[in-house]
Amino acid sequence: MEEWEYHPPPDIDASMAETLRNFPREPKMLPYAIRSIASLLLRGWMRTYHRMQIDGRENLPDEGSYILVCNHTSHLDTLCMMCAVPLARIHRTFPAAAADYFFSSLPRSAVSAILINALPFDREAKGAESLAICAKLLENEGNILIIFPEGTRTTSGKMARFRSGVGRLVAGTDLAVLPCYLDGGLRAWPKGKLFPRPYKLHLRIGPARTYGHLEKEGRSVRTICGDLEERVASLGRQGK
Amino acid sequence: MSISQAMQSDIFLTYVAIVVGLLVFAGVVLGVLYLLGKNVSAPARTYRGWLIMIPLVLGAIFLGREATIVGVSLLAVIGFKEFARATGLYDDWWMTGAVYLALGMLALVLLVPDPRLDQSGWYGFFMASPVFVIAAILLIPILRNRAKGQLQIVSLAIVGFVYFGWMFMHLGYFANTPHAYGYLLYLAFAVEINDIAAYTFGKLFGKRKLREAISPNKTVAGFIGAIAVSMTLPWLLWFSFPHFEPVHLVLTGIIVGVGGQLGDLVISYIKRDIGIKDMGATIKGHGGILDRVDSMIFVAPIFFHMVRWFHGAS
């Protein structure tokens, strides 16, 4: 008789805190159920409380992996982008989140991992390692990565320079990058405030960009970041 | 079972006193060893695990019948989940979900009154449930129109349900009996004492391995020592079941002493076959839930039917 193969998960001995922080995460029924319900509630909340408006949904590719980049003014950015992707892909949508903030304690890790499905991104020491995880994620079909290339929330409303990570991810690949701009986040939930206020949010999703024609090198990384920065900013100007 | 009955139950209060006494004693011993400069980090972690588990168990029994049944059912669900994760059955959400549903159904069957007899817990359906659940599990590949690898998935699901679910959940049925406090507390206490005795005798006198291909830590001395302790315990704790005759005490001792260690060995060969050390990391210092409740899985149903054979539905 042929021997059976067992497939115990690699993190079987991990504690709850480690399991939440580990990435990629093993699909589990309870977190999936909670996330699905939370996503539905979130969509209702954003529609009513923030009168969320999303333009350019038709730009989202139906298949394949892609990256959404957005300006970063508040936590509402992530929540709004999660509402923009199709509900069926919510478990394969991963907002890159600062590990030092979103995974700093057990309750925060639980919210980030279960509700947001966040990808713990190391902003400081292991940036390259985190980028490699992102690259691996995007190699698989049908994953969506949400990145805020500014690296942190702005307090002034002025967009910061884009950091090079996104450029390094997509240079020389045919991965689609969609520039997005969220209007109203700064007013609705400025950094430091405990609760969001009921201001209108307006998300604009631009057409997909690809950078397969550029070499994987420092110069093209800067070109890509500059291009994306310009696209996001011009989406922002559309509303004015 | 209810809060007010627990407050008035001498059996419940005595067990609380025994367990608290033992915990304080163990804490003092650990403290003294620590002050003597011994490394007690591993036993201290195990001890902290007990400090969390014991109040949970006593708390559920204190709250009454429903809380006890829900608690036992949750343990069965978590235990099955650990088994499913370890074997890879968990990748198949249909099958895992079907067993979850079946375990939820068993919990309901334990809670509802018997539709034909005037007693709580639907005895007939509980005992017959494997027929229906195994049938349902076997039908899932047909519903999904799949053949490849299905025998393995079906077999794992059946073991998962029958062994980790149904057999273990007999423990919950004791909550429906008039001697609930005595049976539940005795079993929980005796099974753990049996585990500790096997470990201690094995450490002190163990040379010959009991089943060397299954577990390197279990010795013949531990096995015999644990049975000796478990055979003595019913006499010391006779107050738990005052209606027992001596022959029932002997049977109780054998069931806990042998059954407890067999349950341990079953988990051991499952783990060894898969190639893992612990079934999970749910309880710090103890491994997974299954590493803790494994000894109960044979004991609960066999003790249950022994009691029912001699003393009927009461």
Chai-1 contact restraints between the chains, C-beta under 6 A:
chainA,res_idxA,chainB,res_idxB,connection_type,confidence,min_distance_angstrom,max_distance_angstrom,comment,restraint_id
A,W4,B,Q152,contact,1.0,0.0,6.0,A-B,restraint_1
A,Y6,B,T87,contact,1.0,0.0,6.0,A-B,restraint_2
A,Y6,B,G88,contact,1.0,0.0,6.0,A-B,restraint_3
A,Y6,B,I274,contact,1.0,0.0,6.0,A-B,restraint_4
A,H7,B,G88,contact,1.0,0.0,6.0,A-B,restraint_5
A,P8,B,A86,contact,1.0,0.0,6.0,A-B,restraint_6
A,P8,B,I274,contact,1.0,0.0,6.0,A-B,restraint_7
A,P8,B,I276,contact,1.0,0.0,6.0,A-B,restraint_8
A,P9,B,R85,contact,1.0,0.0,6.0,A-B,restraint_9
A,I12,B,I276,contact,1.0,0.0,6.0,A-B,restraint_10
A,D13,B,D278,contact,1.0,0.0,6.0,A-B,restraint_11
A,D13,B,A281,contact,1.0,0.0,6.0,A-B,restraint_12
A,S15,B,A281,contact,1.0,0.0,6.0,A-B,restraint_13
